[in-house]
Amino acid sequence: MLFLPQKINVRLKEEGQPLQTLGSILDEWAAAVAYHGGMSFNAVVNTWYQSKITERTFLGQLLRKLRRSYLGTFKPEVIQKSIEETRKGDCHRCGLCCELIYKCPFLGKDHQNLPYCRIYGDLRPANCKNYPFDETDSEIDQCGFTFKESTSKPSSR
């Protein structure tokens, strides 16, 4: 068990999800490291990451957002290739992707109460322009984008 001071203990709650604390997440990760004693540290971290990134939890959302930010900033060619090869459909303007983890401060509503981006165009971050870029990244069921089978999976390395 990892000990965290009470003031560092952060409560995370998703609708329909059990209450999680930062301490319980770290304890789970430490248990995974202990369980996979024969694996290298990088292999253990990668195994843990791969199991968590597809979960529909706050932690899964956070990992996907970090992955999207990293790839959009440092490896945009990976995202563009994935979009060109696998993504089809178009945006339905539901605005749900602008409310993942937190509500975007640039999200507005027009006269028909439809969401729009106040900085759409050149100022819009890569994180937003490319959402969702692959099936792992897609977490909104009613999103207008779908994906066909990929011949190569993008990685966050």
Buried (B, 14 or more C-beta within 10 A) or exposed (E): EEEBEEEEEEEBEBEEEEEBBBBBBBBBBEEBBEEBEEBEEEEBBBBBEEEBBEBEBBBBBBBBBEBBEBBBEEBEEBBEBBBEBBBEEEEEEBBEBBEBEEEBEBBBEEEEEEBBBEEEEEEBBBBBBBBBBBBBBBBBEEBEBEBEEBEEEBEBE
